[in-house]
């Protein structure tokens, strides 16, 4: 079994925001593989099981809000007895322009509070991550506000392309 966790914030008010690109990739993986989301209260996440090349993949969208994502990921990893090498985290990254994705392993959180919480709770930075560029605000907008806004049309198009690339990268990670 492998675990793919898309990071984001629960609630309709966060749909389509830069911070929720991880949720969007998880949704795309669930849809293209005929999964179904269910609430797992004990693991503080919405989860869906999919099967790819006879491998069970558990998709998760933590309901803990971004900065407490580690609680949900730890609960999932413990319950399913997963090693860090069986976990992939998908999240937004302001260090990259919209449209850019990067696969990271054995790297620090680079200022991402959700990733920092996961690494702290799991006591390792050896978890694979797909980082999806959302860019930085040009104006004097705080990072906390920027990630919770919806991108303009140009950035939305670039981020949309990156979401497709992130789905492909996740499929490659599964098949590795």
LUMVO-863435 format. One record per residue (C-alpha): residue number from 1; x negated, y negated, z. Coordinates in steps of 0.02 Angstrom, whole numbers, plus 50000, padded with zeros to 5 digits. Layout:
<rs>
- k, xx, yy, zz
- NUM, X, Y, Z
...
</rs>
This chain:
<rs>
- k, xx, yy, zz
- 1, 50000, 50000, 50000
- 2, 49947, 49823, 49962
- 3, 50017, 49660, 50031
- 4, 50036, 49502, 49929
- 5, 50084, 49349, 50031
- 6, 50145, 49192, 49945
- 7, 50127, 49043, 50061
- 8, 50256, 48905, 50075
- 9, 50385, 48830, 50188
- 10, 50558, 48907, 50209
- 11, 50712, 48803, 50172
- 12, 50791, 48731, 50015
- 13, 50718, 48559, 50051
- 14, 50545, 48631, 50010
- 15, 50594, 48716, 49847
- 16, 50489, 48653, 49703
- 17, 50362, 48563, 49813
- 18, 50175, 48579, 49786
- 19, 50155, 48672, 49951
- 20, 50273, 48811, 49894
- 21, 50180, 48874, 49740
- 22, 50137, 49034, 49834
- 23, 50322, 49069, 49860
- 24, 50352, 49038, 49674
- 25, 50220, 49166, 49622
- 26, 50292, 49293, 49744
- 27, 50466, 49261, 49670
- 28, 50401, 49289, 49494
- 29, 50317, 49453, 49544
- 30, 50477, 49510, 49630
- 31, 50586, 49466, 49479
- 32, 50475, 49547, 49348
- 33, 50462, 49708, 49449
- 34, 50645, 49726, 49502
- 35, 50617, 49696, 49686
- 36, 50743, 49628, 49811
- 37, 50706, 49506, 49952
- 38, 50759, 49557, 50128
- 39, 50731, 49471, 50293
- 40, 50612, 49562, 50412
- 41, 50642, 49472, 50577
- 42, 50508, 49570, 50670
- 43, 50376, 49520, 50543
- 44, 50444, 49342, 50524
- 45, 50450, 49358, 50334
- 46, 50557, 49387, 50184
- 47, 50491, 49547, 50105
- 48, 50516, 49641, 49943
- 49, 50444, 49809, 49892
- 50, 50389, 49831, 49713
- 51, 50298, 49973, 49627
- 52, 50159, 49947, 49502
- 53, 50072, 50098, 49425
- 54, 50131, 50209, 49568
- 55, 50062, 50087, 49697
- 56, 50178, 50016, 49830
- 57, 50161, 49827, 49840
- 58, 50240, 49732, 49982
- 59, 50276, 49552, 49937
- 60, 50300, 49430, 50080
- 61, 50354, 49250, 50105
- 62, 50325, 49200, 50287
- 63, 50469, 49112, 50373
- 64, 50350, 49035, 50501
- 65, 50312, 48876, 50406
- 66, 50143, 48852, 50326
- 67, 50035, 48810, 50476
- 68, 50090, 48967, 50570
- 69, 50073, 49088, 50424
- 70, 49946, 49191, 50521
- 71, 50080, 49253, 50641
- 72, 50180, 49332, 50499
- 73, 50028, 49401, 50406
- 74, 49958, 49478, 50566
- 75, 50126, 49557, 50605
- 76, 50137, 49630, 50429
- 77, 49956, 49691, 50426
- 78, 49973, 49771, 50598
- 79, 50139, 49856, 50564
- 80, 50086, 49926, 50395
- 81, 49907, 49964, 50455
- 82, 49827, 49864, 50315
- 83, 49644, 49820, 50298
- 84, 49593, 49644, 50244
- 85, 49544, 49717, 50074
- 86, 49728, 49767, 50049
- 87, 49791, 49588, 50069
- 88, 49805, 49448, 49941
- 89, 49858, 49272, 49991
- 90, 49925, 49150, 49860
- 91, 49926, 48965, 49904
- 92, 49913, 48786, 49845
- 93, 49746, 48697, 49840
- 94, 49717, 48509, 49827
- 95, 49534, 48535, 49779
- 96, 49586, 48587, 49603
- 97, 49679, 48490, 49471
- 98, 49853, 48552, 49425
- 99, 49840, 48699, 49306
- 100, 49681, 48772, 49382
- 101, 49679, 48935, 49480
- 102, 49533, 49018, 49567
- 103, 49514, 49186, 49649
- 104, 49420, 49174, 49813
- 105, 49353, 49304, 49934
- 106, 49245, 49284, 50087
- 107, 49274, 49096, 50091
- 108, 49329, 48974, 50223
- 109, 49500, 48891, 50220
- 110, 49438, 48732, 50133
- 111, 49554, 48624, 50238
- 112, 49711, 48729, 50208
- 113, 49799, 48749, 50376
- 114, 49899, 48903, 50325
- 115, 49742, 48994, 50268
- 116, 49648, 48938, 50424
- 117, 49787, 49011, 50533
- 118, 49783, 49176, 50438
- 119, 49594, 49189, 50452
- 120, 49600, 49147, 50637
- 121, 49737, 49274, 50676
- 122, 49660, 49413, 50570
- 123, 49484, 49367, 50631
- 124, 49410, 49375, 50456
- 125, 49384, 49270, 50301
- 126, 49368, 49427, 50193
- 127, 49544, 49415, 50122
- 128, 49568, 49388, 49936
- 129, 49657, 49227, 49890
- 130, 49725, 49149, 49733
- 131, 49708, 48961, 49748
- 132, 49826, 48861, 49637
- 133, 49776, 48682, 49598
- 134, 49901, 48547, 49643
- 135, 49782, 48398, 49633
- 136, 49758, 48257, 49756
- 137, 49863, 48100, 49769
- 138, 49790, 47951, 49675
- 139, 49885, 47827, 49781
- 140, 49868, 47804, 49968
- 141, 49985, 47947, 50009
- 142, 49937, 48061, 50152
- 143, 49897, 48241, 50108
- 144, 50035, 48299, 50225
- 145, 50165, 48203, 50125
- 146, 50087, 48242, 49955
- 147, 50102, 48431, 49973
- 148, 50286, 48416, 50021
- 149, 50335, 48318, 49865
- 150, 50384, 48383, 49695
- 151, 50259, 48353, 49556
- 152, 50295, 48234, 49413
- 153, 50337, 48310, 49243
- 154, 50155, 48316, 49183
- 155, 50089, 48400, 49340
- 156, 50242, 48514, 49348
- 157, 50203, 48579, 49174
- 158, 50021, 48612, 49219
- 159, 50069, 48694, 49385
- 160, 50198, 48800, 49294
- 161, 50063, 48866, 49178
- 162, 49953, 48902, 49329
- 163, 50094, 49001, 49410
- 164, 50095, 49117, 49258
- 165, 49906, 49133, 49269
- 166, 49921, 49171, 49455
- 167, 50046, 49311, 49419
- 168, 49922, 49386, 49294
- 169, 49781, 49369, 49421
- 170, 49886, 49455, 49555
- 171, 49925, 49598, 49435
- 172, 49738, 49615, 49398
- 173, 49701, 49616, 49585
- 174, 49828, 49756, 49609
- 175, 49749, 49858, 49470
- 176, 49568, 49829, 49521
</rs>
